Amino acid sequence: MRELKLFDRTQPQTLQIGVLLLYLNAALAVLAVLFGGGLSIPVLLLDIVLPIGGAYGVANSRKLGYYAALLATGIPLLLLVYFALTVGISALFGAELLNVILTVVLFALFIHPHSRNYAKTWFH
């Protein structure tokens, strides 16, 4: 029987960093919910459950986990693009600049060719 793990050191560095950042984003979202208030179902699903499920699935070489990680990183990126198009791109260069950069980097880690090829070859 396979051992289930939270982190896999044998995966490419792009996936390793992506898994760690997904766990970190979920932990920060939990703190934001606890101290910022407002627990809605979309926030719970998008910011906490989906990233944890995706990171855990990727760490255990599951295709479903990889797709969950893509969703967990792609949906916030699409929301940022929508926000930039409706409000204006200059709104993203204020306090949200670090959030924009981290969202783009996290998505890029999972669509990087090393990540995609590894997932296509080794995930089941």
Residue frames as a rotation matrix with the C-alpha (Angstrom) as fourth column:
MET 1
0.577 0.817 0.000 0.00
0.817 -0.577 0.000 0.00
0.000 0.000 -1.000 0.00
ARG 2
-0.121 -0.609 0.784 1.23
0.560 -0.694 -0.452 3.47
0.819 0.385 0.425 -0.89
GLU 3
-0.323 -0.077 -0.943 2.07
0.886 -0.374 -0.272 5.92
-0.332 -0.924 0.189 1.82
LEU 4
0.566 0.556 0.608 0.07
0.695 -0.719 0.011 9.14
0.444 0.416 -0.794 1.62
LYS 5
-0.344 -0.791 -0.507 2.16
0.918 -0.397 -0.004 12.27
-0.198 -0.466 0.862 2.09
LEU 6
0.615 0.531 -0.583 1.73
0.469 -0.841 -0.271 16.01
-0.634 -0.107 -0.766 2.36
PHE 7
0.571 -0.538 -0.620 4.86
-0.717 -0.695 -0.057 16.82
-0.400 0.477 -0.782 0.34
ASP 8
0.836 -0.301 0.459 6.86
0.434 0.874 -0.219 14.87
-0.335 0.383 0.861 -2.24
ARG 9
0.350 -0.808 -0.475 10.55
-0.342 -0.582 0.738 15.72
-0.872 -0.095 -0.480 -2.57
THR 10
-0.392 -0.522 0.757 10.96
0.456 0.604 0.653 13.60
-0.799 0.602 0.001 -5.70
GLN 11
0.579 0.671 0.463 8.77
0.759 -0.237 -0.606 15.85
-0.297 0.703 -0.646 -7.83
PRO 12
-0.110 -0.607 0.787 10.16
0.779 -0.545 -0.311 18.69
0.618 0.579 0.533 -9.95
GLN 13
-0.793 -0.330 -0.512 10.99
0.593 -0.609 -0.526 21.89
-0.138 -0.721 0.679 -8.12
THR 14
-0.799 0.552 0.239 8.13
-0.342 -0.744 0.574 23.73
0.495 0.377 0.783 -9.83
LEU 15
0.134 0.884 -0.448 5.58
0.063 0.443 0.894 21.33
0.989 -0.148 0.004 -8.34
GLN 16
-0.213 -0.278 -0.937 7.26
0.916 0.277 -0.291 21.33
0.340 -0.920 0.196 -4.94
ILE 17
-0.978 -0.167 -0.129 7.14
0.200 -0.927 -0.317 25.12
-0.066 -0.336 0.940 -4.69
GLY 18
-0.533 0.843 0.071 3.58
-0.404 -0.327 0.854 25.16
0.744 0.427 0.515 -6.01
VAL 19
0.113 0.545 -0.831 2.44
0.520 0.680 0.517 22.66
0.847 -0.490 -0.207 -3.36
LEU 20
-0.509 -0.379 -0.773 4.07
0.861 -0.230 -0.455 24.65
-0.005 -0.897 0.443 -0.57
LEU 21
-0.989 0.134 0.056 2.53
-0.128 -0.987 0.099 27.91
0.068 0.090 0.994 -1.80
LEU 22
-0.235 0.956 -0.178 -0.91
-0.148 0.145 0.978 26.32
0.960 0.257 0.108 -2.05
TYR 23
0.045 0.188 -0.981 -0.67
0.873 0.471 0.130 25.13
0.487 -0.862 -0.143 1.54
LEU 24
-0.787 -0.416 -0.455 0.52
0.589 -0.725 -0.356 28.61
-0.181 -0.548 0.816 2.58
ASN 25
-0.806 0.547 0.227 -2.33
-0.301 -0.709 0.638 30.33
0.510 0.446 0.736 0.73
ALA 26
0.072 0.862 -0.502 -4.87
0.244 0.472 0.847 28.05
0.967 -0.184 -0.176 2.39
ALA 27
-0.185 -0.203 -0.962 -3.38
0.973 0.098 -0.208 28.72
0.137 -0.974 0.179 5.84
LEU 28
-0.975 -0.178 -0.137 -3.49
0.192 -0.976 -0.103 32.47
-0.115 -0.126 0.985 5.25
ALA 29
-0.491 0.868 0.075 -7.09
-0.262 -0.229 0.937 32.17
0.831 0.440 0.340 4.07
VAL 30
0.106 0.483 -0.869 -7.99
0.735 0.550 0.396 30.33
0.669 -0.681 -0.297 7.28
LEU 31
-0.569 -0.387 -0.726 -6.41
0.788 -0.509 -0.346 33.14
-0.235 -0.769 0.595 9.29
ALA 32
-0.958 0.241 0.157 -8.26
-0.149 -0.882 0.448 35.74
0.246 0.405 0.880 7.22
VAL 33
-0.112 0.964 -0.243 -11.57
0.074 0.252 0.965 33.97
0.991 0.090 -0.099 7.86
LEU 34
0.032 0.094 -0.995 -10.87
0.933 0.355 0.063 33.63
0.359 -0.930 -0.076 11.57
PHE 35
-0.451 -0.338 -0.826 -9.76
0.720 -0.685 -0.112 37.21
-0.528 -0.645 0.552 12.14
GLY 36
-0.994 0.056 -0.098 -11.45
-0.104 -0.800 0.591 39.02
-0.045 0.597 0.801 9.27
GLY 37
-0.303 0.939 0.160 -14.87
-0.300 0.066 -0.952 37.47
-0.905 -0.337 0.262 9.63
GLY 38
0.272 0.569 -0.776 -17.20
-0.894 -0.149 -0.422 36.48
-0.356 0.809 0.469 6.83
LEU 39
-0.721 -0.426 0.547 -17.32
-0.227 0.890 0.395 32.78
-0.655 0.161 -0.738 6.09
SER 40
0.300 0.808 -0.507 -19.10
-0.836 -0.033 -0.547 32.29
-0.459 0.588 0.666 2.80
ILE 41
0.656 0.043 0.753 -19.27
0.120 0.980 -0.160 29.06
-0.745 0.195 0.638 0.82
PRO 42
0.915 -0.357 0.186 -17.38
0.184 -0.039 -0.982 30.41
0.358 0.933 0.030 -2.25
VAL 43
0.375 -0.815 0.442 -14.60
-0.836 -0.503 -0.217 31.78
0.399 -0.288 -0.870 -0.06
LEU 44
0.330 -0.201 0.922 -14.40
-0.634 0.677 0.374 28.51
-0.700 -0.708 0.096 1.85
LEU 45
0.801 0.047 0.596 -14.26
0.310 0.820 -0.481 26.48
-0.512 0.570 0.643 -1.35
LEU 46
0.860 -0.419 0.291 -12.00
0.168 -0.306 -0.937 28.71
0.481 0.855 -0.193 -3.44
ASP 47
0.362 -0.751 0.552 -9.54
-0.679 -0.618 -0.396 29.85
0.638 -0.232 -0.734 -0.79
ILE 48
-0.025 -0.361 0.932 -9.32
-0.946 0.310 0.095 26.91
-0.323 -0.880 -0.349 1.58
VAL 49
0.464 0.307 0.831 -10.69
-0.242 0.946 -0.214 23.56
-0.852 -0.102 0.514 0.39
LEU 50
1.000 -0.021 0.011 -9.60
0.016 0.238 -0.971 23.65
0.018 0.971 0.238 -3.27
PRO 51
0.364 -0.931 0.016 -5.96
-0.755 -0.305 -0.580 24.65
0.545 0.199 -0.815 -2.59
ILE 52
-0.115 -0.394 0.912 -5.55
-0.862 0.495 0.106 22.07
-0.493 -0.774 -0.397 0.18
GLY 53
0.627 0.427 0.652 -7.11
-0.081 0.867 -0.491 19.36
-0.775 0.255 0.578 -1.97
GLY 54
0.939 -0.301 -0.167 -4.99
-0.195 -0.065 -0.979 20.33
0.284 0.951 -0.120 -4.95
ALA 55
0.115 -0.952 0.283 -1.75
-0.944 -0.193 -0.267 20.45
0.309 -0.237 -0.921 -2.96
TYR 56
-0.026 -0.067 0.997 -2.48
-0.654 0.756 0.034 17.13
-0.756 -0.651 -0.063 -1.26
GLY 57
0.845 0.402 0.351 -3.42
0.005 0.652 -0.758 15.54
-0.534 0.642 0.550 -4.59
VAL 58
0.723 -0.654 -0.221 -0.28
-0.471 -0.233 -0.851 16.80
0.505 0.720 -0.476 -6.32
ALA 59
-0.080 -0.785 0.614 1.88
-0.996 0.090 -0.016 15.60
-0.043 -0.613 -0.789 -3.42
ASN 60
-0.098 0.116 0.988 0.35
-0.312 0.939 -0.141 12.14
-0.945 -0.323 -0.056 -3.86
SER 61
-0.893 -0.413 -0.180 0.71
-0.258 0.141 0.956 12.14
-0.369 0.900 -0.233 -7.68
ARG 62
-0.230 0.897 0.377 -2.99
0.683 0.425 -0.595 12.31
-0.694 0.120 -0.710 -8.50
LYS 63
-0.736 0.012 0.677 -4.27
0.602 -0.448 0.661 13.81
0.311 0.894 0.322 -11.75
LEU 64
0.354 0.932 0.077 -7.41
0.730 -0.327 0.600 15.02
0.584 -0.156 -0.796 -9.98
GLY 65
0.442 -0.297 -0.847 -5.19
0.702 -0.473 0.532 16.86
-0.558 -0.830 -0.001 -7.50
TYR 66
-0.684 -0.720 0.120 -3.28
0.611 -0.474 0.635 18.47
-0.400 0.507 0.763 -10.35
TYR 67
-0.386 0.634 0.670 -6.53
0.605 -0.374 0.702 19.66
0.696 0.677 -0.240 -11.92
ALA 68
0.643 0.592 -0.487 -7.72
0.747 -0.343 0.570 20.97
0.170 -0.730 -0.662 -8.55
ALA 69
-0.054 -0.757 -0.651 -4.43
0.669 -0.511 0.539 22.85
-0.741 -0.406 0.535 -8.19
LEU 70
-0.802 -0.186 0.567 -4.92
0.582 -0.457 0.673 24.35
0.134 0.870 0.475 -11.66
LEU 71
0.164 0.938 0.305 -8.42
0.639 -0.337 0.692 25.45
0.752 0.082 -0.654 -10.68
ALA 72
0.594 0.046 -0.803 -7.23
0.773 -0.309 0.554 26.79
-0.222 -0.950 -0.219 -7.32
THR 73
-0.368 -0.796 -0.482 -4.63
0.514 -0.605 0.607 28.93
-0.775 -0.024 0.632 -9.07
GLY 74
-0.788 0.040 0.615 -6.49
0.592 -0.225 0.774 29.72
0.169 0.974 0.153 -12.31
ILE 75
0.241 0.970 0.041 -9.77
0.892 -0.237 0.385 31.01
0.383 -0.056 -0.922 -10.86
PRO 76
0.442 -0.100 -0.891 -8.13
0.556 -0.749 0.360 33.78
-0.704 -0.655 -0.276 -8.79
LEU 77
-0.686 -0.726 -0.044 -6.07
0.373 -0.403 0.836 34.74
-0.625 0.557 0.547 -11.84
LEU 78
-0.507 0.594 0.624 -9.21
0.740 -0.071 0.669 34.99
0.442 0.801 -0.403 -13.97
LEU 79
0.540 0.707 -0.456 -10.86
0.842 -0.458 0.287 37.09
-0.006 -0.539 -0.842 -11.25
LEU 80
-0.028 -0.643 -0.765 -7.86
0.421 -0.702 0.575 39.43
-0.907 -0.306 0.291 -11.23
VAL 81
-0.880 -0.257 0.400 -7.99
0.457 -0.222 0.861 39.78
-0.133 0.940 0.313 -15.01
TYR 82
-0.021 0.957 0.288 -11.73
0.868 -0.126 0.480 40.49
0.495 0.260 -0.829 -14.84
PHE 83
0.526 0.154 -0.837 -11.13
0.711 -0.620 0.333 43.05
-0.467 -0.769 -0.435 -12.09
ALA 84
-0.472 -0.799 -0.373 -8.39
0.375 -0.565 0.735 44.70
-0.798 0.207 0.566 -14.13
LEU 85
-0.783 0.198 0.589 -10.59
0.580 -0.110 0.807 44.92
0.225 0.974 -0.029 -17.22
THR 86
0.232 0.970 0.074 -13.64
0.838 -0.237 0.492 46.31
0.494 -0.052 -0.868 -15.41
VAL 87
0.739 0.040 -0.672 -12.04
0.532 -0.648 0.546 48.65
-0.413 -0.761 -0.500 -12.89
GLY 88
0.840 -0.542 -0.002 -8.83
-0.411 -0.635 -0.654 49.45
0.353 0.551 -0.756 -14.67
ILE 89
0.494 -0.721 -0.486 -5.34
0.511 0.693 -0.508 48.07
0.703 0.003 0.711 -14.62
SER 90
-0.286 -0.637 0.716 -4.09
-0.233 -0.679 -0.696 50.95
0.929 -0.366 0.046 -12.48
ALA 91
0.538 0.553 0.637 -6.18
-0.762 -0.004 0.647 49.60
0.360 -0.833 0.419 -9.58
LEU 92
0.921 -0.199 -0.334 -3.93
0.252 0.960 0.123 46.53
0.296 -0.198 0.935 -9.46
PHE 93
0.055 -0.987 0.148 -0.76
0.451 -0.108 -0.886 48.54
0.891 0.116 0.439 -8.88
GLY 94
0.285 0.087 0.955 -1.69
-0.696 -0.666 0.269 49.67
0.659 -0.741 -0.129 -5.40
ALA 95
-0.084 -0.251 0.964 -1.78
-0.944 0.329 0.003 47.48
-0.318 -0.910 -0.264 -2.32
GLU 96
0.739 0.491 0.461 -2.81
-0.334 0.862 -0.382 44.50
-0.585 0.128 0.801 -4.43
LEU 97
0.433 -0.600 -0.673 0.42
-0.864 -0.061 -0.500 44.35
0.259 0.798 -0.544 -6.44
LEU 98
-0.622 -0.681 0.385 1.98
-0.769 0.623 -0.141 41.59
-0.144 -0.384 -0.912 -4.33
ASN 99
-0.032 0.713 0.700 -1.23
-0.247 0.673 -0.697 39.58
-0.969 -0.195 0.155 -4.55
VAL 100
0.809 0.305 -0.502 -1.22
-0.525 -0.011 -0.851 39.93
-0.265 0.952 0.151 -8.34
ILE 101
-0.017 -0.917 -0.398 2.40
-0.949 0.141 -0.283 38.85
0.316 0.373 -0.873 -8.61
LEU 102
-0.675 -0.250 0.694 1.93
-0.575 0.768 -0.282 35.82
-0.462 -0.590 -0.662 -6.35
THR 103
0.348 0.873 0.342 -1.23
-0.293 0.448 -0.845 34.76
-0.890 0.194 0.412 -8.19
VAL 104
0.727 -0.135 -0.673 0.52
-0.680 -0.009 -0.733 34.87
0.093 0.991 -0.098 -11.54
VAL 105
-0.340 -0.940 -0.036 3.61
-0.908 0.338 -0.247 33.06
0.245 -0.052 -0.968 -10.23
LEU 106
-0.417 0.237 0.878 1.57
-0.485 0.758 -0.435 30.32
-0.769 -0.607 -0.201 -8.57
PHE 107
0.718 0.695 0.035 -0.40
-0.297 0.352 -0.888 29.66
-0.630 0.627 0.459 -11.75
ALA 108
0.495 -0.604 -0.624 2.82
-0.816 -0.076 -0.573 29.70
0.299 0.793 -0.531 -13.78
LEU 109
-0.460 -0.688 0.562 4.36
-0.841 0.540 -0.027 27.04
-0.285 -0.485 -0.827 -11.52
PHE 110
-0.098 0.507 0.856 1.61
-0.133 0.846 -0.516 24.57
-0.986 -0.164 -0.016 -12.35
ILE 111
0.905 0.423 0.039 1.49
-0.019 0.132 -0.991 25.24
-0.425 0.896 0.128 -16.10
HIS 112
0.116 -0.947 -0.299 5.28
-0.879 -0.238 0.414 25.20
-0.463 0.215 -0.860 -16.45
PRO 113
0.337 0.016 -0.941 6.42
-0.753 0.606 -0.259 22.54
0.566 0.796 0.216 -18.97
HIS 114
-0.756 -0.632 -0.170 8.28
-0.383 0.638 -0.668 20.59
0.530 -0.441 -0.724 -16.26
SER 115
-0.643 0.591 0.488 5.13
-0.513 0.142 -0.847 20.40
-0.569 -0.794 0.212 -14.16
ARG 116
0.344 0.838 -0.424 2.88
-0.889 0.145 -0.434 19.48
-0.302 0.527 0.794 -17.07
ASN 117
0.061 -0.387 -0.920 5.22
-0.679 0.660 -0.322 16.81
0.732 0.644 -0.222 -18.43
TYR 118
-0.910 -0.393 0.130 5.78
-0.345 0.547 -0.762 15.30
0.228 -0.739 -0.634 -15.00
ALA 119
-0.357 0.861 0.363 2.04
-0.616 0.075 -0.784 15.23
-0.702 -0.504 0.503 -14.29
LYS 120
0.414 0.518 -0.749 1.30
-0.910 0.270 -0.316 13.73
0.038 0.812 0.583 -17.69
THR 121
-0.162 -0.611 -0.775 3.92
-0.538 0.713 -0.449 11.01
0.827 0.344 -0.444 -17.23
TRP 122
-0.840 -0.446 -0.307 3.74
0.002 0.564 -0.826 10.08
0.542 -0.695 -0.473 -13.54
PHE 123
-0.664 0.647 0.375 0.34
-0.664 -0.280 -0.693 11.08
-0.343 -0.709 0.616 -12.17
HIS 124
-0.881 0.414 -0.228 -2.47
0.226 0.792 0.567 8.54
0.416 0.448 -0.791 -12.19
